[in-house]
Amino acid sequence: MACVGYAGAAALVLSEVGSPRTRAAGFTGLTALMCMGTLANGVSRSPVERAIWTPVAGLTAALSWRARQGKIQDIVWL
């Protein structure tokens, strides 16, 4: 199930399809999902999850929130 969610998030980020309102709603959902992921990984018993996936989920949440606000062009993609 998570695979479908991540594929949908990738499609949202990579495509320019949809109205601004629809895209903003998608980015809001992605931000909420990644915030929950940050919390879940932060309280995990696994030190690897806490060390790797907590910052990854947190960074994804922050970047998706910036994209929701229309500031995606400020982000440099390597």
C-alpha positions in Angstrom: 0.0 0.0 0.0 2.8 2.4 0.8 4.3 1.7 -2.7 1.1 3.1 -4.3 1.3 6.2 -2.1 5.0 6.8 -2.9 4.3 6.3 -6.6 1.5 8.8 -6.5 3.7 11.3 -4.6 6.4 10.9 -7.2 3.9 11.5 -10.0 2.6 14.6 -8.2 6.1 16.0 -7.8 7.3 15.2 -11.3 4.3 16.2 -13.3 2.7 19.6 -13.8 -0.8 18.0 -14.3 -3.8 19.3 -12.4 -5.1 22.6 -11.2 -3.1 24.5 -8.6 -5.7 23.7 -6.0 -5.6 20.0 -6.7 -1.8 20.0 -6.6 -1.8 21.9 -3.3 -4.2 19.4 -1.8 -1.9 16.6 -3.0 1.2 18.2 -1.5 -0.7 18.8 1.7 -1.5 15.1 1.9 2.1 14.2 1.2 3.3 16.6 3.9 0.9 15.0 6.4 2.0 11.5 5.4 5.6 12.4 5.7 5.1 14.1 9.1 3.5 11.0 10.4 6.4 9.0 8.9 8.9 11.2 10.7 7.1 10.7 14.0 6.8 6.9 13.5 10.4 6.5 12.5 11.6 8.8 15.4 10.0 6.5 18.0 11.1 3.3 16.3 13.2 0.8 18.3 15.4 0.4 15.3 18.5 2.7 15.4 18.8 2.4 11.7 15.3 3.7 11.1 15.8 6.5 13.6 19.2 7.5 12.0 18.3 7.2 8.3 14.5 7.3 7.8 13.6 10.0 10.4 15.6 12.7 8.6 14.6 11.5 5.1 10.9 11.7 6.0 11.3 15.0 7.7 13.2 16.5 4.7 10.5 15.1 2.4 7.8 16.7 4.5 9.6 20.1 4.5 10.2 20.0 0.7 6.6 19.0 -0.1 5.3 21.8 2.1 7.5 24.3 0.2 6.3 22.8 -3.1 2.7 23.3 -1.9 3.4 27.0 -1.3 4.8 27.3 -4.9 8.4 27.6 -3.8 9.6 24.5 -5.6 11.8 26.5 -8.0 13.9 27.5 -5.0 15.0 23.9 -4.6 18.1 22.9 -6.6 17.7 19.4 -8.0 20.9 17.5 -8.6 
